[in-house]
């Protein structure tokens, strides 16, 4: 079942709303600058730390007193002491981590929005609300649904999700610090054969199901799955502190170093993976900063296209042109901000980026002036 709402917004109301969006747009643009600059500093510092670490790490087969305070790399079986037990359900496993993941079958609201501009500057908005059911590990607040009475979810989970971590994990001669243990992923499903079952529940396909029929779940049904980080081979790069392997600190580092991967990995492989992750994170944050700036400029220039919407075709053309200019200006200012960051941290590359960004701004200004002349001639 779906619900459709149609709303018509007048031209003057749209103009007022668009001018109100200028403040939000300016705030987005302002936030983008420090984000982009900070990201370049973060990326350079991380690269410097990894370069220092790769050049000073020692691959060892066990703990030696002479390596105390040094950065070491070791591969071997990580073995927890004792078992972890979920007391609520009586589930135990000899594992580094034991994770309880609770999901509830709930209603989910989807909204599809379409907008049509009308002659005279008004705009008609059509919203279609549809509903479906899905498993979710968080409570979906159905009180805010458009059809809340017909699609009601429970207000809370009967049990919380929970993570248990072993207090002592050994890797050969070392005891792993909690800062390292926390990085071990609990990605192996634990299929239950015995468990302390709550009322109206059953074991189904290795997990606990609370409800009538797991093949035809009802809203409010719950399934509880467990996963573990089992004993197994790990590769760790960290600082030796006595017989403890922990994060590594040094006066030449910007931030501490600790690396962990499952399986047998060499030190060069681990540092290369960390460098690649740093590059990916850098580009993700650059893209986020650019989008903040682009949509900020779109909001700032929106009143121009709304004013032109008195003739829908003209408003669309103006909106397209302002979007084009916003894209180039955001791209140029993003590059210049990144360049300033690189000039601050790595001057040669930064100067090149600054020149490219300035050229893009020049191109955007040229395009805008050309469009302005063409409009005046028409």
N, C-alpha and C positions, 0 to 999 in steps of 0.2 A: 504494500500500500504506500502511496506517495502523497505528499501535500504540496500544493503549488501556491505561491504568493506572488502577486503582481503589484508593484509600487511605482507610482509616477512622481518624479521629483522635478519641480519647476526650475526654470533657468536661473532666477535670482537666488534660489536656495542652493543650487549647484555652485554658483559664483561665490557665495558666502562660505560654503564648505571648502572650496578650492583655496580661497585665501587663508582659511584656517589651517590648511595643510602645509602652508609655506613654512611655519615654525617647525613642524615635524621634519620637513625636508631639510631645512638648514641644520637641525640637530643631527640628522643622519649623516650629512656631509661632514660636519664638525667631528663626529665620532670616528668617521672613516680615516681621517688624517693620522691621529695618534695610533690607531690600530695598525695601519700599514707601516708606519715608522717603527713601532714596537716590534712588529713581526720580523722586519729585516734585522733588527738587533738580535732578536731571539734566534733567528736562523744562523747568523754569523757566529754568535757565541756558542751555539750547539755544534756547529761545524768545527770550530776551534777546539772545543772540548773533546770531540770525537777524534780529531787529528792528534791531539796530545795523548789521548788514551791509547790509540792504535800504535803510537810510537813508544809507549812505555809499558804496555801490558806484558806480563810474564805468563806463559802457559806452564802449568804445574800439574803434577799427578797426585800431589798430596800437600799437606800443611808442613811448611818448614819455618822455624823461628826466624830465619834470616830474611824472610819475605814479609815480616810484620810491617804494616803501614804501606805496603805496596799494592799496586793494581795487579790482580791475578786473574787468569782464565783457567777454568777447570771443567772437565766433562766427566760425568759419572752417574751412578744410580742415587737418586734422592729418596731417602727412606724415612718415613715418619715413625715416631715412637708411639706405640699404642694405637687405639682405634678412636675414631670420632663417632659420637652417638647423638642422633636427634631424639631427645627424650620424649618429645610430643608423640612421635610415631614409632619409637623403638627401632629406628633404622640405624645400623652401625656399619662402618667400613674402615679398613686400615688405609686411610687416605691422607693426603696433604690438606685437602679441602673437601668438605661435604656441603653441597648446596641444595636447599629445598626451594623449589620454584612452584608457587601457587598461582593457578590461573582460574578465572571464572568465565563462564559462558554468558555473554551480555549483548544487549542491543547497542548498535552503533549507528549514528546519524551521518548521512552523507548529504552535502549540499552542492547542487549544480546551479551556477549563476550565469545568466546571460543578460546583456544590456543592449538596448536599442535607442539611438538618438532620434528625437523628433524635431520637425521643423519648428523654429521658434526657440530652440535651446533646451527644451525639457528632455528628460531621459526616462525611459521605462525599464525597470529592473524586474526580471523574472527569476524567482528562486524556487527550485524544485527540491523538496526534501524527501529522501528515500531512506529506508531502514533495513538493516541486515544484522544478523547475529554472528558473533565471532568470539574466539577465546582471547582474553586479555589478562595480563599480569597486574594491571592496575584497575581501580574502580572507575568505570565510566559514569559520569554524573548525568543521569537521564532527566533530572529536573529542569535542565536547560533546553531539552528537545522541544521542537515546535509541537509535536504530538506526544507530550510527556505522559499523558494518562494512558495512552495505548501502548507505550513502550517504556516500561518501568524496570530499572535495574536495582538490585540490592545496594544498600548504602555502604556496605563494608565487606571485606573479605573475612571468611570465618577463621582463617589462619594466615599469619604473615609469611612472606618469603624470608629465608634466613640463610646465612653462610657461616659455617663453622670452620675454623682453621687450626691445624695442629700447632701446638706450642713448641715442639722440638722436631726439626727435620734435619737429618744429617746427609751430607754429600761427601763421601769418603771420610777424610779426617776433619772436615769442617762441620760446624753447626750453622745453618742458614738463619740470618736475622729475619725478623718479621717483615722488614721492608722488601726483602727478596721473596719470601713465601707468598706475600700478597700478590705478586706478579704472576704466580703460577696459575694458568687457566684451568678451571674445573669444567672441562668440555667432554668428559666421558660419561654417557648416560649410565645410571645405576638402576638396573632392572630388579624390582623387588620380588622376592618370593615369600618373605614373611614380614609382617609389619603390624603394629598396634593400630587396628582400624577403628575410626570413629563410627558413630551411629549412622545408618543408612549409607554405608560405603562398601566398596568391594575393590579387590585387586583386578585390574584390567590391563593387559598387555604390559605388565611390569610397573604400573603406577597405580596410585590410589585414586579411585573415582567416587565422588560423593554425589549421588543422584540416582535416578531410576535406570536409564538406559544409555550407556556410553556411545552407542551407535546412533541414537536419536536424542541428543542432549537438549535439555530445557534451560531457559534463562535462569541463572542462579546455580546451575550445576557447577561443581568444582573438580578440577583434576590437580593432583599433586605429584610432581615428578622430582626425582633426585638425580644429581650428577656429582661426579667426583673428579678431583685431581689425584690420580693414583700414584703410588710409588713408581718411579721410572726414571729413565735417563734424562738429565738436564744438562745444559751448558750454561755456565754462569760467568760473568765478568763483574768483579766487585773488589772491594778493599779488604785485605786480610787484617783482622784485629784480634790478635791471639789465635784462638781456634774458631773464631766467628768470621763468617763471610758476610759483609755488609756493604752499604753504599760507600763509594770511594770519594774522598775529599782531598783536595790539594790546593795550595796557595795559587797555582797557575790556572786553576779551573774556574770558570764562571759559575758552574753548577755541578753538583755531585754526579758521578757516573755509576750506573748499575744497569747491566744488560742480562736478559734471561731468554733462552729459547729451549723448546722441547727437542730432545734428540741430541745427537752428537754434532756439534758445530765448531769449526775452528774459530780462533779469535778474529782473523781477517774477515771471515764470513759474517760474523756477528756485527763487527763494526761497519761493514758494507751495508748490511740490512738496516742498521741504525741511521746511516747517512741517507739511504733511500727514503726512509720514513721521515727524516727531517725535510728532505726536498718536497715530498708529498704534502706534509703539513704546511710548509711555506707557501706552496701554490694554492692550497685550499684557503688559507687566511688571506692571501692576496686577492683571490676571487671574491671572498666575502667582503673585503674592504671595497673593492670595485663596485660590487652590487649595492652596497650601502650608499656609495656616492652616486651611482647612476639613478637609483630610485629616489634618492634625496633630491637630485636636480629635476627629476620628472615631477615631483611634487611641487617644487619651487616654480616651475614653468607651467604647471597645469592651468592656472587661471587664464593664460593666454589662449589655450585651446578651448576652454569652456566659454570664454567670451566669443570666440569664433563659431561656437556650436549653434548659434542662432540660425546658421545655414549648415546642416549636418556635414555635407561634403567638405565645406571649407574648414570646419572644426577638425575633421579627420585628417585633412592635409596639414593643418597647422600642428596637430598633435604628432603626426609622423615626423614633421620637420624638427619639432622641439625634442622628440625622442632621439632623433639622429644626432642633433647637437649635444644633447645630454650624454649620449653614449661616447662621443668623441671627447668632450670636456672631462667626463669622469675618467675615461681611459688615460687622457693626457695628464690630469692631475694625479691619478694613481701612480703613473710612471714617474712623474716628477717627485712625488713623495717617496717612492721606493728609491729613486736616484739619490735623494737627499740622505736617506738612510744609508745607502751604500757609500756615498761620499763621506759620511760620518765614520763608517766602519771599514769600507774598502774603496778608496777614492777613484781608482782608474775605471772600474766598471760603473760606478755611480755617475761619473761625468758623461759616459756614453749614453746611459739611460736618460739623463737629464736632457741631452740634445734631442733624443727621439721624442720625449714628452713635449718639449717646446715646439718641435715641428708639428706634432699632432694638434696642439692648441692653435698654431698658426693656420693649419688646414681647416679647423672648425670655424675660426673667425672668418676666413676667406669664404667658406661655404655660406655662412650666415649673411655676410655682406652681399654676396652674389644673389641669394634668395631675396634679400631686402630690395635690391635694385630691380630684380625681375618683377616683384610685386608692385613696386612704384611705377614701372613702365606699363604694367597691365592696367 
